[in-house]
Amino acid sequence: MKPSSLSETSDCQRVSSILARVGDKWTVLVVRQLSEAPRRFSEIQRAVGSISQKMLTTTLRGLERDGLITRTVFPSVPARVEYELTSLGRDLLKPVGALGEWAIRNAERVEKAQAAFDKAREKEATGAGRRRAQTRLTLREDRAD
């Protein structure tokens, strides 16, 4: 294997790992919520909506591990914990925002393409079903002869 292909493989793995994190449904929603201000766990959970406590905990830990957010525990009774974007996390807002804008601009086109694809598949499946039924009928007729 050439040294350049080793680098490409390594780079691809690194990019894939990062994209897996930032392309996650919950990550985008949590990062967006934290873009406005530091938030407590319950505030994030309410704002995001349908995320479970376990999934939010997992998402926040992953974001913290990746250096995109910080977790600050304030010494009070009960302890207060806030999550905030780091500079790296704020830098992520630019491409995520651009992707979101692209999705909004092109949602109708994507939906039309999906509908056309689904219709073509349905037509193919119906045609294939008819061909299979016709083949079975022909085989029965041949056996009857």
Secondary structure as a PSIPRED ss2 file (coil, helix, strand):
# PSIPRED VFORMAT (PSIPRED V4.0)

   1 M C   1.000  0.000  0.000
   2 K C   1.000  0.000  0.000
   3 P H   0.000  1.000  0.000
   4 S H   0.000  1.000  0.000
   5 S H   0.000  1.000  0.000
   6 L H   0.000  1.000  0.000
   7 S H   0.000  1.000  0.000
   8 E H   0.000  1.000  0.000
   9 T H   0.000  1.000  0.000
  10 S H   0.000  1.000  0.000
  11 D H   0.000  1.000  0.000
  12 C H   0.000  1.000  0.000
  13 Q H   0.000  1.000  0.000
  14 R H   0.000  1.000  0.000
  15 V H   0.000  1.000  0.000
  16 S H   0.000  1.000  0.000
  17 S H   0.000  1.000  0.000
  18 I H   0.000  1.000  0.000
  19 L H   0.000  1.000  0.000
  20 A H   0.000  1.000  0.000
  21 R H   0.000  1.000  0.000
  22 V H   0.000  1.000  0.000
  23 G C   1.000  0.000  0.000
  24 D C   1.000  0.000  0.000
  25 K H   0.000  1.000  0.000
  26 W H   0.000  1.000  0.000
  27 T H   0.000  1.000  0.000
  28 V H   0.000  1.000  0.000
  29 L H   0.000  1.000  0.000
  30 V H   0.000  1.000  0.000
  31 V H   0.000  1.000  0.000
  32 R H   0.000  1.000  0.000
  33 Q H   0.000  1.000  0.000
  34 L H   0.000  1.000  0.000
  35 S C   1.000  0.000  0.000
  36 E C   1.000  0.000  0.000
  37 A C   1.000  0.000  0.000
  38 P C   1.000  0.000  0.000
  39 R E   0.000  0.000  1.000
  40 R E   0.000  0.000  1.000
  41 F H   0.000  1.000  0.000
  42 S H   0.000  1.000  0.000
  43 E H   0.000  1.000  0.000
  44 I H   0.000  1.000  0.000
  45 Q H   0.000  1.000  0.000
  46 R H   0.000  1.000  0.000
  47 A H   0.000  1.000  0.000
  48 V H   0.000  1.000  0.000
  49 G C   1.000  0.000  0.000
  50 S C   1.000  0.000  0.000
  51 I C   1.000  0.000  0.000
  52 S C   1.000  0.000  0.000
  53 Q H   0.000  1.000  0.000
  54 K H   0.000  1.000  0.000
  55 M H   0.000  1.000  0.000
  56 L H   0.000  1.000  0.000
  57 T H   0.000  1.000  0.000
  58 T H   0.000  1.000  0.000
  59 T H   0.000  1.000  0.000
  60 L H   0.000  1.000  0.000
  61 R H   0.000  1.000  0.000
  62 G H   0.000  1.000  0.000
  63 L H   0.000  1.000  0.000
  64 E H   0.000  1.000  0.000
  65 R H   0.000  1.000  0.000
  66 D C   1.000  0.000  0.000
  67 G C   1.000  0.000  0.000
  68 L C   1.000  0.000  0.000
  69 I E   0.000  0.000  1.000
  70 T E   0.000  0.000  1.000
  71 R E   0.000  0.000  1.000
  72 T E   0.000  0.000  1.000
  73 V E   0.000  0.000  1.000
  74 F E   0.000  0.000  1.000
  75 P C   1.000  0.000  0.000
  76 S C   1.000  0.000  0.000
  77 V C   1.000  0.000  0.000
  78 P C   1.000  0.000  0.000
  79 A C   1.000  0.000  0.000
  80 R E   0.000  0.000  1.000
  81 V E   0.000  0.000  1.000
  82 E E   0.000  0.000  1.000
  83 Y E   0.000  0.000  1.000
  84 E E   0.000  0.000  1.000
  85 L E   0.000  0.000  1.000
  86 T C   1.000  0.000  0.000
  87 S H   0.000  1.000  0.000
  88 L H   0.000  1.000  0.000
  89 G H   0.000  1.000  0.000
  90 R H   0.000  1.000  0.000
  91 D H   0.000  1.000  0.000
  92 L H   0.000  1.000  0.000
  93 L H   0.000  1.000  0.000
  94 K H   0.000  1.000  0.000
  95 P H   0.000  1.000  0.000
  96 V H   0.000  1.000  0.000
  97 G H   0.000  1.000  0.000
  98 A H   0.000  1.000  0.000
  99 L H   0.000  1.000  0.000
 100 G H   0.000  1.000  0.000
 101 E H   0.000  1.000  0.000
 102 W H   0.000  1.000  0.000
 103 A H   0.000  1.000  0.000
 104 I H   0.000  1.000  0.000
 105 R H   0.000  1.000  0.000
 106 N H   0.000  1.000  0.000
 107 A H   0.000  1.000  0.000
 108 E H   0.000  1.000  0.000
 109 R H   0.000  1.000  0.000
 110 V H   0.000  1.000  0.000
 111 E H   0.000  1.000  0.000
 112 K H   0.000  1.000  0.000
 113 A H   0.000  1.000  0.000
 114 Q H   0.000  1.000  0.000
 115 A H   0.000  1.000  0.000
 116 A H   0.000  1.000  0.000
 117 F H   0.000  1.000  0.000
 118 D H   0.000  1.000  0.000
 119 K H   0.000  1.000  0.000
 120 A H   0.000  1.000  0.000
 121 R H   0.000  1.000  0.000
 122 E H   0.000  1.000  0.000
 123 K H   0.000  1.000  0.000
 124 E H   0.000  1.000  0.000
 125 A H   0.000  1.000  0.000
 126 T H   0.000  1.000  0.000
 127 G H   0.000  1.000  0.000
 128 A H   0.000  1.000  0.000
 129 G H   0.000  1.000  0.000
 130 R H   0.000  1.000  0.000
 131 R H   0.000  1.000  0.000
 132 R H   0.000  1.000  0.000
 133 A H   0.000  1.000  0.000
 134 Q H   0.000  1.000  0.000
 135 T H   0.000  1.000  0.000
 136 R H   0.000  1.000  0.000
 137 L H   0.000  1.000  0.000
 138 T H   0.000  1.000  0.000
 139 L H   0.000  1.000  0.000
 140 R H   0.000  1.000  0.000
 141 E H   0.000  1.000  0.000
 142 D H   0.000  1.000  0.000
 143 R H   0.000  1.000  0.000
 144 A H   0.000  1.000  0.000
 145 D C   1.000  0.000  0.000
